[in-house]
Amino acid sequence: MKKLILGMALTAGSLAFAQTTTTTTTSNMSADSAVRFGVKAGMNVSSLSDDGSLEDQGSKIGFNAGVFANIPVGSMFSVQPEVLYSQYGDKYDTRIGNNTYSYANHLDYITVPVMLQYNLIPNLYVEAGPEFGFMVSAKNKAKNETNNDVISESGNYKDNFSTFNFGIGLGAGYYFTDNIGITARYVAGLTDIAKDRPNGSDAIRNNVFQVGLAFKF
């Protein structure tokens, strides 16, 4: 019985010490050290590049939207994993006679960027990190822009591509308030998205510039 009472006393003392330590530690932590979640959305300007010319093809406008978690790992550093729906691809315009025609590749991905962010000042950060992409659809469309007529439009042909994409992102962001900020990022694709292409042909890689708004809860 004495051992039981002693054990209960030691347990109670340990719990009280732990609670005191937790309370003290929590009170000493700033709001900036807490994990925060948020949503973001913005515009993509994407293109496809090849090794042969080292030049980007025609750019296409798309969007990105998703969620993120900002996890502080020090007084000036944080890690920000994200899950985004992001539209990649390219678009060509050509003029024949009095008509302008466009041909666009629409490559849609679920992307998972993992950015290491460094706070230059409390509201301004720079970032870098990998992005993992998983293709969900691939379509193309030919259109007479002069008459606004769709000439042809394909179904989903993502089986023609390597559906995994890996890239490196570099970016920056600025928060006007504790909750609302503007973001900018460039992601350079490192993997060849072409599938079963002939030997000696050029690799095709995704490139995208993103700008948008972020909201932290």
N, C-alpha and C positions, 0 to 999 in steps of 0.2 A: 504494500500500500504506500509505504514511504517512497519507494522507487517510482511508483506511478505519479505521486504528487510532485516529486522532484522533476520527473520528466516533463510533466505538464507545465511546471514553472519555467523550466529551461526553454520549452517550446514557445510559451507565451512571451518570455523575454526576447527570444530570437525574432519572433514576429514583430514585436514592438520596435526592436532595433531596426529591422528591415523597413518597417513602415516609416520610421523617423528618417532613415537614410534616403528612401525613395522620395519622401516629401521635400527634404532639403535639396536633393538633386533636381527635382522637378521645379522647385521654386527658383533655382539658380539658372535654369535653362531659359534662353530667350525664345520668343515666338518663332524666330527664324530657324531654330534647330529642330522644329517639329516637321514630320513628314506631311506634305500637302498634296492633295489631289486636284486635278483640274481637267478642263476641256480646251481644245484648240481647233481652229479651222482657218483655212486660207486658200490662196491661189498657188497652183503649180505652173511653171513654165518649163516644159519638158522637151527633150530631144533625144535622138539616137545618134551615137557617134561610132565611127569605125577606125580601125588601126591604119588603114591604107592612106586616108587623106588627113587624119587627125583633125577633121573639121566636123562640127556639129551639123546635122541635117536641119530641116525646117522645124521650128518650134511650135508646140501645141499648148494651148491654155487648158488647164484642168483645175481640179480642186483637191484639197486634202482635209480630213476631219477625223477627230478621234479623242482619246483620253490619255492622261499622263499622271505619273506620280513623281514628285520632286523629293529626293531623299538626301538630306545633308550628311556629309561625311567629314566635315571639318568646318572651321569658321568661315572659310572662303570657297570651299568646294561642295558640290552636290552631284549626285547621279540622277538622271532623269530618263527612266524607261517610258516608252510611249507605244500605243497601238493605234495605227492610223489606217483609214481607207484612203488610198492615194492614186490619182490618175496620172499615168505616164504615157509615153508614146511620142509621135512626131506628126508633122503636117507639111505637105508640099503644096505650093501654089504655082500654077502655070497659066499663061495667057495664050489662047488660040483664037485668032481673029478678034472679034469684039467681046469674046467671053473669057471669063476667068474660072479656071477649074481648080479644085482642091482634092487632095487625097490624104486621108488621115488614118494613122494607126492608133487605136485606143487600147492601151495596155493598163488594166486595172490591177492593183496589188493591195493586199493587206501587209503593211510594213510595221516592223518593230525596231525603231531606232533606240539606241542606248547611249545617251550623251553624257559625257563628263563635263560639267559646267564649272567655270571659274568666275567668281564675282570680282570684277574690277572695282566696283563700288557697290553698295547694297542693292541698287536697282538695275545695274547694268552687268551683263555677263557675256562671256564668250564660251563656245562649246565645241567639242569634237568627239567623234565616236562612230561606231559601226552602225549600219542599218541592214536588217535582214528583211527580205521581201518575198512574198508568196503570191504568185499570180492567180487571180480569180477569174479573169476573162480577157480575151483578146479579140478585137473586132476591127474592121476597117470600113471606111466609107468614102466613096467618090461623089463629088457634088459639083454642080454648076453654080458657082457663087453669084454669077450675074443674074440668073433667073431664079435662084434659090431652089433649084431642083436637085433631088438626090438621084444620082445616076445608078449607083449600086451600093449595097450594104451587105456585109457578110454576117454569118452567124458566129458563134464563139469558136475560134480556132486555136485555143491556147495549147493544144497538143503539139502544135508546130514549134513551140518554144520550150526552152528550159524554164520551168516554172519557179525555180529558186533564183533570187537575185541578192547579191551582196554588194554593199557600197560603203563609202566613207563620207561622213557628213562633217561640215564645218559651218558654224553659224554664230549668231549673237542675238541678244534680246534685251529689251528695256521695259521695265514695269513702271507705268505712270502712277499707279496706286499700288496698294498691297495686293490687289486682286487682278488688275487688268494690265496686260502688257502686249507689246508688239514683238514679233519674232521674224527672223530671216535665216535661211539655211540653204546651203548648196550641197547636194549629194552626188558624188561621182561614182558611177557603177564600176565595179571591178570584174564582175563575172560576164562571160559571153552568154547572152540570152538566146542566141541562135541555136537551133537543134538540128543535128545531122547535116551540117553545112559541108560543102565540098572542101577537101584538103587544099590549103593554100589560100582560101578566101578569107576576107577580113572578119575579125570579131566584131560583134554588135553589142554595144553597152548603153545602158540607161544613164541619162544625166537629167537632173532636175534642180531648178531654183524655186524655193518656196518662201512665201511671205504671208503672214497672217496675224491673227489675234489669239491670245491665250487668256484664260480665266482660271484663277486659283480659288478653290473653295476655302 
